[in-house]
Amino acid sequence: MIDVAKLRADTPACETVLHFNNAGASLMPAPVADAVSAHLDLERRVGGYEAEAQAADDLAAFYTEFAALLGCSEAEVAYVENATRAWDMLFYSLPFAPGERILTHGAEYASNFLAMLQVAQRRGIRIDIAPSDASGQVDVAGLEKQVRPETRLIALTHVPTQGGLVNPAEAVGRVAKRHGIPYLLDACQSVGQIGLDVGRIGCDMLTGTGRKFLRGPRGTGFLYVSHAIVERLDPVFIDMRAATWTGPGEFEWAPGARRFETWESFVAGRIGLMRAVRYARGIGIDAIEARVRVLAESLRDALASKAGITVHDLGERRCGIVTFRKQGESPALLQRRLRDAGINVSVTGPVSAQLDLPARGLDELVRASVHYYNTDDEIERFVNAVLAGP
């Protein structure tokens, strides 16, 4: 059972702003914000190098906490400055050759798909789009039918930004294993609200951010890369954290995932992200997922019951991201009106979902995402505020 009162006490902003924007940027709990502030203050007083040395235990705990969160070893985790850079570091390290193919889904995130398009232009590879099933999630059987001898990567976004669906990542993992194809999972929107066990999912690589459902600092991210595949990758960047200069004409990569890190990083952010993972694990990821699911379904039901509002979430399994439209008021106008009322939401459009939204006959959607600290009273207040306008 989640102690909502305790969690809200750790998040004073809950009392002044109705925050339904967790998919975009979370409200940091006090222990996370305090950890970041304390380290920045230490840097102010003793300097960056000395402050980092004094934070050695917390920096080591970053790997311990993430290993426990993801069900992997500490050596398979790396700190990266954001989720997109983490995804890019892995993707661009794959040795694609002309004529080879990437298999993905129409709900793939824009930044990821842009990288695929760039590599397609640079190296002459092809991008195959797996179909969606009747629920809107990736059709796993249809995806497997598109596997070819030239397929070199399966890339999937676990929770797309433009709706509540949770793609069946484990089923896709079984397809990848059957065919011996590397599997890259974007967990940016799922980490912190859904349990992630990389062994059970069957992914070889996984990336995520600190600023969304983990409630960590912005400008922090991470990647997981399995021991089984890491030696097959050629990291796109290198520095003296990623490798050791062993002689005038030679070097050695750092072991495991650390070869994807850089020597210079946001130390306070790394500590804050570690504390965010520890905070989530202290609550319990299963408990978080259960509460978020109940709150999200309550919000969907409340919105769908009102005339003129249409909920547009997809998938057999859904999460804390709720998308909808209101008749007679554009998503952008609704967002601005709600902001004036002290309510935060996001708007998602084709810029981040070029293949998905147009195919569904949609341009923009309001994205109202709940987290475990939201309440039933806030859902009621939110729905009334949506109805109050034009």
N, C-alpha and C positions, 0 to 999 in steps of 0.2 A: 504494500500500500504506500503510495506516494504522499508525503507530507507537504501538501500544496502551500499551506501557510508558511512553513519554513522556507520553501523555495521562493516564495514571493518576498519574504523578508530579506532574502539574499539579492533581490532584484527590485530596488526601490522604484525604478522607472515604471514598473507595472501599475503603480498607483496614480501616475500622472499621464501616461500615454497608453492607449489601448493598442497593443502591438500584435498585429496579425501578419507580420512580415518576416517570420523566422526563416523562410526559404531564401530570403535575400540577405538579411543581416540579423543576427541574434542579439538579444540583450545579454550582456555578460553578467554572470553571477558575481557577487562581491568577492569570493575567494580568488576568482580568476583575475578580476580587475586589480585587486590588491597585490597579487603576485607580480603583475606587469609593472604597476606603479612602484612597488618596492625595489624591483631590480633597476628601473630607470633612475630612481633616487640614489641607489648604490653606485650606478655609473656616474652620476653627477658628483658624488662625493669622492670616489676612489679611482675613477677612470674605467674605460671599457674592458681592458685586459684583466685588471685585477678583479673587477666585478664578475667577469666570466669565470675566473679561477675560483672565486668564492662560491659560485653557483654550480660547482661540478656535480654535486649530488642530484640537484634538480634536473640538470641537463642529461645526466645518465638515466634518470627516471623517465624522461621522455620516451626512450626506447622500451623500457619495462612496461609502461602504461599502455603504449600502443600494441605491443606484443600481446598483452592480455586482452585488449579490446578486439583484436583481429584474429586471435588464435594462431599466431605465427611466432617465429623466433625474433629476438631483438635485432639480429644481424640482417633481417629481411625488411627493416623499416628505415626510412630516411626522412629527414626534415627538408621541406622545400618551401619556397616563399608563398606559393599559392597553388590551388588545385589545378589550374590550367597549365602552369609551368611544370607541375609534377607529371601531368598527363603527357605534355610535350616531351619531357625528358625521356620518358619511356618509349613513346611512339616513334620519335625521330631516331632512337637508338636501334630500331629494328632494321635489319639489312635487306630492305626491299630491292627487288631487281625488276627490270622491264618485263611486262607480261604477267606479273604476279597480282594477286587480288586481295582486297580487304572486304570483309563481310560485316555489315553493320545494320542498323534499324532506322526507320524514318524518324524516330523521336530522338536521334542523336543530337547532342548539344552543339550549338553553332561553332564554338571555338574548336571543338574536336573535328567537326566536319570540314572546317576551313583548312585545318592541318592536313586532312586526308586529300583535299583538293590540291593543295600545294604539292604534296608528294606525288600525286597522280601526274601533275604537270611536269615535275622535275624528273621523275624516274620512269614514267610510262606505265604505271600500275593502273588497275581498274578498281572501282568501288561498286560492290553489289549491295543492294538494299533488300533485306529480308522483309517479308510481308508482315502485316499485323493480323491478328485473329479477330473474331467477332467482338471481343471485349476491348480491342484497341492495343493490347500488349503485343510484344513480338510473338509471332507464330513460330514456335520452336520446331515443329515438323517442317514448316516451310523454309525456315532458316537452314535446317540440315539438308534439304533438297538442293540448296544453292551452294553447298560446299563442293569445291572442285579440287583437282590436284594442285592447282596454282594458288589456292587460298592460303595466305600466310598469316592472317590475323583475323580474329573475331573481336570486334570492339562494340561494347554495349554500355549505354547509360542506364544505371540501375533504376533511378527515379528521375524521369524527365522533368525539366523545369516548368513545362507548360501544362501540368495536370497532376492528378493524384495517383496515377498508376504506379505500381511497383512491378517492374519487369521481372519475369521468372529467371533470375540470374543462375540459380542452381541447375535448372534444366538446360540452360545454354551451356553451362560448365560441363555437363555430361556429354553434350555434343562435341565440344572442343576436345575433351579427353579421348573420345572414341576415334577422332580423326587426327589426333596429335597436333592440333593447331593452337598456337599461343592465344590466350584470352585476356583481354584488357578491359577491366570494369571501372567505369566512372561512378564512384560512390559519393560524389560531392553532396547530393541532396539526401542521401540515405544514412550516412554516418552520423551517429548521434540520435537518430530516431528509430533505427531498425538494427537489429542484431546482425553483425557481419562476422562470419567465420570463414576465412579464406579457404580453409581445407574443405569445408562443406560446400561452399560455392563452386570451388574448382577453378578459380581464376589464377592465372600466373602473375598478373599485375593488377594493382588496384590503386586508385588515387582519390584524394579528398581534401577538404578545406577545414579550417578551424572556425570560420565565422558564421556558419549556418547552424544546423541543429546541435552541434557540439557546444555552441555558445562560447567559442574562444575568440581571440583577437583577430581582427582583419589583418591581411598580409601574412597569414600563416597557412601552411598546408603540409601534406605528407604523401609519401608513396610507399607501397609494398611491392616488392619483387621477389619471387620465390628463388630459392637456391637452385632449383632445377633449370631455370632459364637465364639467370643473371649473366653467366659466362657467354651466352649467345648474343648479348647486347653490346653495342659499341656506343658508350655515352657520348652525347653530342657536345658536351662541354667538359673541360678538365681543369683542375687547379690542384694546389698542394693539399687540399682536404680529400679530393677524389683520388689522388694518386701520389706516389712517392717517386721523386726523381732519383733514380738509383745509380746513374752514371751519365757521362756527357751525352751519350746517344741512346739512352734507354730509360724506361720508367716501369713501375708496377701499379696496377689498379689497387685501390683500397678493397678489402674483402667485402663481399655482399653488397647490400644496398647503399653503403656509405660512399660508394663511387659516384653516386648521384647528388651528393651534397657539395656545397662550396664552403671554403674556409670562413668567409665573411657572411654573417647572417644576423637576423634580428634576435638577439639573445633573449631579451625580455619577452618577445613574442613566442619563442620556443618554450620558455618556462610557462607562459600563460596557456599555451596550447596543451602542455602536459597537465597543468592543473585542471583544464577543462575536461580532459579525458578522465582524470581521476575523479572529478566531480560527478560526471555522468555514470561512471562505474560504481561510485558510492551510492547513487540512487538505484541503479540496476537497469541495464539496457532493456531487459524484458518488461520491466515495470514501465519504463518510459514509452516503449512501443505500444503497450496495451492502453495507456492513458491517452496518448496522442491519437490512436485509432478511434477510441470512443469519442473524444472531443471532435475530431474531424467528421465523423459520421453524424454527430449531432448538428454540426454546422451545415453539412450538406442537406440534411433533412429539413432544417429550419429554412434555409434559402429556397429549396425546391418547393416548399409548401406555399410560397408567396407568388401571387400572380405577377407576371412580367419578369421573373427571374428564372434563368435557366442555368443549371449546373452542368459543366462540361467535362467532368472527370471521367477517366477511362480505367480499364483494367479489372481483372478478377480480384486482385488484392490492391487495396488503396492505402494511402498514408496521410500525413498531416497537411499536404498541400491541397487546397480546395480552389478550383477555378470556376468562374461563372461570368455571366453577362446580365445586365439589367436593361430591359427594353426602354428605349427613349433616352438613355444616358450612356455616352461612350465610356469605356474603361478608363481613359485618361482623365476625363472630366470627373468621374466618380472618385478616382484616386485623389484628385486635388480637393474635392469637396470633403472627403473623409479626413484628409490631412488637416484641413482647417478646423475640423471637429476634434482633433487630437487622436485620430485613428490612423495607423500606418498599414498600408497594403502595398502590393506591387502590381505592375502591369506587365504581362508577357505578350510578345508579338512575334511576327515572322522573322525579325532580326535574330531571334534565338531559336526559331523553329521553322525554318524555311520549307522543309519537306512535310511537316506534320500539320500545322494549322491551315495552310491553304487547301490541303487535301480534304480537310474537314469542313471547308467552307467558312473558315473563321479568320479574322484579322488580328484582333486583340482580345485578351481575357484579363479580368481582374483575378489576382492571385492572393487569396487570404489564407495564410498558413497558421495553424495553431501549434502551440507547444504545451508541455506538461504544466506550465505555470498559469495557463489560461483557465478560465472558469466558465461554468454554465451561464452565470450572470453576464459575463463579458460577451458570450455568444449572442445572448438576447439583445444586449445593447448594440452590438455590431449590426445585427439584422435590422433592428429598428432604424439605425442610422442610414443604412443602405436604402431603406424604404422612404426615408424622410425627404429625399431630394426629388428632382424632376422625374 
